Amino acid sequence: MDDYILTIMDRAASGGAFVGGQCFACGGDPTTGLGEHIIPLWAQHRFDLLDKKLSLLNGTLIPYRKLTVPCCQKCNGGFLSNIEQEIIKFLQKPDFNNLSVRYAFGRWLCKIFIGILVKETTLLFDRSDPSKGSIISHDFLEEFTQAQFILQSARKRTIFHSLHGPHPFTIYMYRIEPDDDFGEFDFSTNLAGQSIAVRLGGVGVVFVNDGGLQYEVGPKGPLNLDGRRLHPLQFSEVSARIHYKAALRDATHLYTSFETPHELIVTQNAVRPFSHVRLAEGSMQIFRSWDDIECAHMIERYRPIKGPPVYDPSTGLFITSLSNNRGGIQSPKRFVRPRSQS
């Protein structure tokens, strides 16, 4: 019965499964050893991350090399390894029109997202006061059941019937132009929107665990930039815009699934609004209202450098690193000064 994804997922998605330190990918007993590196070692070596640190939800920092979770040998050396190999192969020769690699990135980023959350269930919110408990509760992991579904779908042939686009999630990919001042790696998440963005050398990817709802807004993402070449600063702004939109989501989906020993079929049947707000034209609200000022603050939060305010309250004007007044992508030179001038 372990060959059935639905059985594995029920076990893995249960927050209580991790109280005893079970494998984060299947909920079974882990083998001895370091476990699974949430950011894989090949990426840590390639992008010089071993001693770099990730900020956790409580504001503390943890080195990427210590960012590990319990994992059994079967998962570590099996389907998780297969996902990693797809990502490595893509980075060697990027093909942005390859639909299957977008599924691979979706699964890989779900693995990273779930791994980080599992890690935070094992760490104290305040080490000086253990009574405050862990950074997040184990039960919170159950909110990410759909992310587990996407991850587990790598175990066998899975067919998704999606309402909004080609994937059961939102994913946008970008070509990144090199700039030594920004390095080759950047990473950001938004827990409220279940979104994650990563820049790996010449490739930038933003993923949202939303059933593909952002495709309803635009199949190519903010300003139709999917697949375009961006400066690292511009990628951070695109990521922030997607993170912000993800946090405004006001709906989920109703699913049905059917599984045989060889195949899993998952169908989105309907959109289920949370607040049941009806818009002027009669449709149900699936995103809360956009606020330019809130978005501006989020762009500043995710920006990898200190720069001018995105929103100037004295003039009411907004600054963007993306579009120019001719509808194209502007040069980021006006925002990025050479290091010798800083």
C-alpha positions as CSV (number, residue, x, y, z in Angstrom):
1,M,0.0,0.0,0.0
2,D,3.0,2.3,0.3
3,D,3.0,2.7,-3.5
4,Y,-0.2,4.7,-3.1
5,I,0.5,8.4,-3.0
6,L,-2.8,9.2,-1.2
7,T,-1.8,6.9,1.7
8,I,1.7,8.4,1.9
9,M,0.4,12.0,1.7
10,D,-2.1,11.5,4.5
11,R,0.7,10.3,6.7
12,A,3.2,13.0,5.6
13,A,0.8,15.9,5.7
14,S,-0.3,15.2,9.3
15,G,1.4,17.7,11.5
16,G,1.6,15.2,14.4
17,A,3.7,12.9,12.3
18,F,6.7,15.1,12.9
19,V,6.5,15.2,16.7
20,G,8.7,12.1,16.8
21,G,11.1,13.2,14.0
22,Q,9.7,11.1,11.2
23,C,10.8,11.4,7.6
24,F,9.5,14.8,6.3
25,A,8.7,13.4,2.9
26,C,6.6,10.3,3.9
27,G,6.0,10.4,7.6
28,G,7.9,7.2,8.1
29,D,10.8,6.5,10.4
30,P,14.0,8.3,9.2
31,T,17.3,6.6,8.9
32,T,20.3,7.7,11.0
33,G,22.5,10.5,9.6
34,L,22.2,14.2,8.7
35,G,18.8,13.8,6.9
36,E,17.8,15.9,3.9
37,H,19.5,19.2,3.3
38,I,16.6,21.5,2.5
39,I,18.8,23.6,0.2
40,P,20.7,20.8,-1.4
41,L,24.5,20.5,-1.0
42,W,25.1,20.8,-4.7
43,A,23.4,24.3,-4.6
44,Q,25.2,25.3,-1.4
45,H,28.6,24.5,-3.0
46,R,27.7,26.0,-6.4
47,F,26.4,29.3,-4.9
48,D,28.7,29.5,-1.9
49,L,25.9,29.1,0.7
50,L,27.5,26.8,3.3
51,D,28.1,29.6,5.8
52,K,25.3,32.0,4.6
53,K,22.2,32.2,6.7
54,L,18.5,32.0,6.3
55,S,16.2,34.1,8.5
56,L,13.5,32.0,10.3
57,L,10.0,33.2,11.2
58,N,11.1,34.3,14.7
59,G,13.9,36.5,13.3
60,T,16.7,34.1,14.2
61,L,19.3,33.0,11.6
62,I,20.4,29.5,10.7
63,P,23.3,28.5,8.4
64,Y,22.1,26.8,5.2
65,R,24.5,23.9,6.0
66,K,22.5,23.2,9.2
67,L,19.1,23.5,7.5
68,T,18.3,19.7,7.5
69,V,15.3,17.6,8.3
70,P,14.8,13.9,9.0
71,C,14.4,11.9,5.9
72,C,14.4,8.1,5.2
73,Q,16.9,6.6,2.7
74,K,14.1,5.5,0.4
75,C,12.8,9.1,-0.1
76,N,16.3,10.7,0.0
77,G,17.8,8.4,-2.6
78,G,14.6,7.9,-4.6
79,F,12.0,10.4,-5.7
80,L,13.6,13.4,-4.0
81,S,16.9,12.6,-5.8
82,N,15.1,12.4,-9.1
83,I,13.6,15.9,-8.6
84,E,17.1,17.3,-7.8
85,Q,18.6,15.7,-10.9
86,E,15.9,17.4,-13.1
87,I,16.8,20.8,-11.6
88,I,20.5,20.2,-12.1
89,K,20.0,19.1,-15.7
90,F,17.9,22.2,-16.4
91,L,20.4,24.6,-14.9
92,Q,23.1,23.2,-17.2
93,K,21.1,24.0,-20.3
94,P,18.0,26.0,-19.5
95,D,14.9,25.5,-21.7
96,F,12.2,27.9,-20.5
97,N,9.6,26.3,-22.9
98,N,9.9,22.9,-21.2
99,L,6.6,22.3,-19.5
100,S,7.9,19.3,-17.5
101,V,10.7,21.3,-15.9
102,R,8.1,23.7,-14.5
103,Y,6.5,20.7,-12.8
104,A,10.0,19.7,-11.5
105,F,10.6,23.2,-10.1
106,G,7.1,23.2,-8.5
107,R,7.8,20.0,-6.8
108,W,11.3,21.1,-5.8
109,L,10.1,24.3,-4.3
110,C,7.3,22.5,-2.4
111,K,10.0,20.3,-0.9
112,I,12.0,23.3,0.2
113,F,8.9,25.1,1.6
114,I,7.7,22.0,3.5
115,G,11.3,21.3,4.7
116,I,11.7,24.8,6.2
117,L,8.3,24.6,7.9
118,V,9.1,21.2,9.4
119,K,12.5,22.5,10.6
120,E,10.7,25.4,12.3
121,T,8.5,23.0,14.2
122,T,11.6,21.5,15.8
123,L,13.2,24.8,16.9
124,L,12.1,26.8,20.0
125,F,10.6,30.2,19.4
126,D,12.6,31.6,22.3
127,R,15.5,29.4,23.5
128,S,15.5,31.3,26.8
129,D,11.8,30.4,27.4
130,P,10.9,26.9,26.2
131,S,7.4,27.4,27.5
132,K,6.7,29.5,24.3
133,G,7.0,26.3,22.3
134,S,8.3,25.9,18.8
135,I,8.5,28.6,16.1
136,I,5.5,27.1,14.5
137,S,3.1,24.4,15.7
138,H,3.0,21.0,14.0
139,D,-0.6,21.4,13.3
140,F,0.2,24.4,11.0
141,L,1.8,22.0,8.5
142,E,-1.7,20.7,7.7
143,E,-2.3,24.0,6.0
144,F,0.2,23.0,3.3
145,T,-1.5,19.7,2.3
146,Q,-1.7,20.8,-1.3
147,A,2.1,21.5,-1.4
148,Q,2.6,17.9,-0.1
149,F,0.3,16.7,-2.9
150,I,2.5,18.4,-5.5
151,L,5.7,17.1,-3.9
152,Q,4.3,13.5,-3.7
153,S,3.2,13.5,-7.3
154,A,6.8,12.9,-8.3
155,R,6.5,9.4,-7.1
156,K,4.4,8.1,-10.0
157,R,2.6,9.3,-13.2
158,T,0.2,12.0,-12.1
159,I,-2.3,13.8,-14.3
160,F,-3.6,17.2,-13.1
161,H,-6.8,18.7,-14.6
162,S,-6.5,22.3,-13.7
163,L,-9.0,25.1,-14.1
164,H,-6.7,28.1,-14.7
165,G,-3.6,27.0,-16.6
166,P,-1.2,24.1,-17.3
167,H,-0.2,23.6,-13.6
168,P,-2.0,23.0,-10.3
169,F,0.0,25.9,-9.0
170,T,1.3,29.3,-10.2
171,I,4.9,29.3,-11.5
172,Y,6.8,32.0,-13.4
173,M,10.3,31.6,-14.7
174,Y,12.8,34.3,-15.8
175,R,16.2,34.6,-17.4
176,I,18.6,36.5,-15.1
177,E,21.4,38.7,-16.3
178,P,24.6,38.4,-14.3
179,D,25.7,41.1,-11.9
180,D,28.6,40.4,-9.5
181,D,27.4,42.9,-7.0
182,F,24.2,40.8,-6.4
183,G,25.8,37.3,-6.4
184,E,24.1,34.3,-8.0
185,F,21.6,33.3,-5.3
186,D,18.6,34.9,-3.7
187,F,15.8,33.3,-1.8
188,S,12.5,34.6,-0.4
189,T,9.2,33.3,0.9
190,N,5.8,34.6,2.0
191,L,4.2,32.3,4.4
192,A,0.8,34.0,4.3
193,G,0.6,33.5,0.5
194,Q,2.4,30.2,0.4
195,S,4.8,31.6,-2.2
196,I,8.5,31.1,-2.7
197,A,11.1,32.7,-5.0
198,V,14.6,31.6,-5.8
199,R,17.3,32.9,-8.1
200,L,19.9,30.4,-9.2
201,G,22.6,31.9,-11.4
202,G,20.9,32.7,-14.7
203,V,17.5,31.4,-13.7
204,G,14.8,32.9,-11.5
205,V,11.7,31.1,-10.4
206,V,8.6,32.2,-8.4
207,F,6.1,29.6,-7.2
208,V,2.7,30.0,-5.5
209,N,0.8,27.1,-3.9
210,D,-2.5,28.5,-5.0
211,G,-3.9,26.0,-7.4
212,G,-3.0,28.3,-10.3
213,L,-5.2,31.3,-9.3
214,Q,-2.6,33.9,-10.3
215,Y,-2.9,32.6,-13.9
216,E,-6.4,34.1,-13.8
217,V,-4.8,37.5,-13.4
218,G,-2.2,37.0,-16.0
219,P,-0.7,33.8,-17.5
220,K,2.7,35.5,-17.8
221,G,2.8,37.2,-14.4
222,P,3.3,40.9,-13.5
223,L,3.7,43.0,-16.7
224,N,3.8,39.8,-18.8
225,L,7.4,39.2,-18.0
226,D,7.5,35.4,-17.7
227,G,10.5,34.1,-19.7
228,R,12.0,37.6,-20.1
229,R,15.5,38.6,-19.1
230,L,15.7,40.6,-15.8
231,H,18.4,42.1,-13.7
232,P,18.6,40.6,-10.1
233,L,17.0,43.8,-8.7
234,Q,14.2,43.5,-11.2
235,F,13.7,39.9,-10.3
236,S,13.3,40.9,-6.6
237,E,10.6,43.3,-7.6
238,V,8.7,40.8,-9.7
239,S,9.0,38.3,-6.8
240,A,7.6,40.9,-4.3
241,R,4.7,41.6,-6.6
242,I,3.8,37.9,-6.8
243,H,4.4,37.4,-3.1
244,Y,2.0,40.3,-2.4
245,K,-0.7,39.0,-4.8
246,A,-0.4,35.6,-3.2
247,A,-1.1,37.1,0.2
248,L,-4.3,38.7,-1.2
249,R,-5.7,35.3,-2.2
250,D,-9.3,34.8,-1.0
251,A,-10.1,31.4,-2.3
252,T,-9.0,27.8,-2.6
253,H,-10.2,24.8,-4.7
254,L,-12.3,21.7,-4.4
255,Y,-10.5,18.6,-5.6
256,T,-11.3,15.0,-6.5
257,S,-8.6,12.4,-6.9
258,F,-8.5,8.9,-8.3
259,E,-5.5,6.5,-7.9
260,T,-4.5,3.2,-9.3
261,P,-1.2,1.3,-8.7
262,H,0.2,3.0,-11.7
263,E,-1.4,6.4,-12.0
264,L,-2.9,9.3,-10.0
265,I,-5.5,11.7,-11.5
266,V,-6.3,14.9,-9.7
267,T,-9.1,17.3,-10.8
268,Q,-9.9,20.8,-9.8
269,N,-13.7,20.9,-9.7
270,A,-14.4,24.4,-8.5
271,V,-13.0,27.5,-6.9
272,R,-14.2,27.9,-3.2
273,P,-14.1,31.5,-2.0
274,F,-13.2,32.2,1.6
275,S,-15.1,35.4,2.3
276,H,-17.9,35.0,-0.3
277,V,-17.6,38.7,-1.4
278,R,-19.4,39.3,-4.6
279,L,-17.9,41.8,-7.1
280,A,-19.7,44.4,-9.0
281,E,-20.0,42.3,-12.2
282,G,-21.5,39.4,-10.1
283,S,-18.5,37.1,-9.8
284,M,-17.1,35.9,-6.5
285,Q,-13.9,37.6,-5.2
286,I,-10.8,35.4,-5.4
287,F,-8.3,38.1,-4.4
288,R,-8.8,40.9,-2.0
289,S,-8.2,44.5,-3.3
290,W,-4.7,45.4,-4.4
291,D,-3.1,48.3,-2.5
292,D,-0.2,50.0,-4.3
293,I,1.3,51.4,-1.1
294,E,1.3,48.0,0.6
295,C,2.9,46.5,-2.4
296,A,5.5,49.2,-2.4
297,H,6.5,48.3,1.1
298,M,6.7,44.7,0.2
299,I,9.0,45.5,-2.8
300,E,11.3,47.4,-0.4
301,R,11.2,44.4,2.0
302,Y,12.4,41.9,-0.6
303,R,14.9,44.2,-2.4
304,P,18.5,43.0,-2.0
305,I,19.9,46.5,-1.8
306,K,19.1,49.7,0.0
307,G,17.5,52.1,-2.5
308,P,15.1,55.0,-2.8
309,P,11.6,54.5,-1.4
310,V,9.3,52.8,-3.9
311,Y,6.5,55.1,-2.8
312,D,7.1,58.8,-2.1
313,P,4.2,60.1,0.0
314,S,5.1,63.7,-0.6
315,T,4.5,63.4,-4.4
316,G,2.3,60.3,-4.4
317,L,4.6,58.8,-7.0
318,F,5.8,55.2,-7.3
319,I,9.2,54.0,-8.5
320,T,9.6,50.8,-10.4
321,S,12.7,49.0,-11.7
322,L,10.6,47.2,-14.3
323,S,8.5,49.0,-16.9
324,N,9.4,52.2,-18.7
325,N,6.9,54.7,-20.2
326,R,7.1,52.9,-23.5
327,G,5.8,49.5,-22.1
328,G,9.2,47.8,-22.2
329,I,11.7,46.8,-19.5
330,Q,13.8,49.6,-18.4
331,S,17.5,49.5,-17.6
332,P,18.2,49.0,-13.9
333,K,21.2,51.3,-14.1
334,R,19.3,54.2,-12.6
335,F,18.7,52.1,-9.5
336,V,22.0,50.3,-9.2
337,R,25.2,52.2,-8.6
338,P,28.6,50.6,-9.1
339,R,30.1,49.5,-5.7
340,S,32.9,52.1,-6.0
341,Q,30.3,54.9,-5.9
342,S,28.3,53.6,-3.0
